[in-house]
Every structure is written in C-alpha cells, then in structure tokens.
Amino acid sequence: MEITVNVMMIVLTVALLMAFFRLVKGPTLPDRVVALDLVAAIAVAIFAVYAVVVDQPVFIDAAIVLALIIFLGTVAFARYTERRGRP
C-alpha cells in the first residue's frame, strides 16, 4: 500500500503543478477559474489520501467542507458571468 500511496501523491502533485501553471498563465478569466477549481479539487484528493494514510477521519471532514466551498465558488462564478453578459 505504501508504494500505491507514494505513486498517488506524485501523480496528484504533478497534476497540481500543471493546474497551477494554467492558473497563472491562463489567457482568460474563465480559464483561470476552471484552473482554480481544479487546483482545489486536487487539494481535496490530497486531503483524502492523507486521511487514509494517517487514519484520521477529521481530514475527510475537511475535504468535504473544501469540496462544498469549491462548488459554491463555481456556482457563484457561473452566476457572475451570466449576469455580466446582460446590460
């Protein structure tokens, strides 16, 4: 299991770096918002993997709260872009 966890952490870290690069370099605001959403989702996955490794369910709770905040942020951005298009 240790090898699997290490491989998962490496893959998640590489994905996090690639998403962070898109967040910084993204040409438009929607690109940056999607990249930020992806960075946060990867952070949730890292929390979940870490919770399994250390056998602490409190990290799962933190991951669930973070996922809820991500969802609310995405909905807020969608409403913002919808209203911005109207005069």
URNORUR-V188199 format. One record per pair of residues at least 4 apart in sequence whose ideal C-beta (glycine too) atoms are under 6 Angstrom apart, sorted by the first residue. I is the first residue (numbers start at 0). GAP is how many residues later the second one is. D is the distance in Angstrom with one decimal. If there is no record, write none. Layout:
# URNORUR-V188199
i:I gap:GAP d:D
i:I gap:GAP d:D
This chain:
# URNORUR-V188199
i:4 gap:48 d:5.6
i:7 gap:41 d:5.5
i:11 gap:30 d:5.7
i:11 gap:33 d:5.7
i:11 gap:34 d:5.4
i:14 gap:27 d:5.5
i:15 gap:26 d:4.7
i:18 gap:16 d:5.3
i:18 gap:19 d:4.3
i:18 gap:20 d:4.8
i:19 gap:19 d:5.9
i:20 gap:4 d:5.9
i:21 gap:4 d:5.4
i:21 gap:13 d:4.1
i:22 gap:9 d:5.7
i:22 gap:12 d:3.9
i:22 gap:13 d:5.6
i:25 gap:5 d:3.5
i:25 gap:6 d:4.1
i:25 gap:9 d:5.6
i:26 gap:4 d:5.9
i:32 gap:44 d:5.1
i:36 gap:37 d:5.6
i:39 gap:30 d:4.4
i:43 gap:19 d:4.7
i:43 gap:22 d:5.3
i:43 gap:23 d:5.0
i:46 gap:12 d:5.2
i:46 gap:15 d:5.7
i:46 gap:16 d:3.8
i:47 gap:15 d:5.1
i:49 gap:9 d:5.7
i:50 gap:5 d:5.8
i:50 gap:8 d:3.5
i:50 gap:9 d:4.7
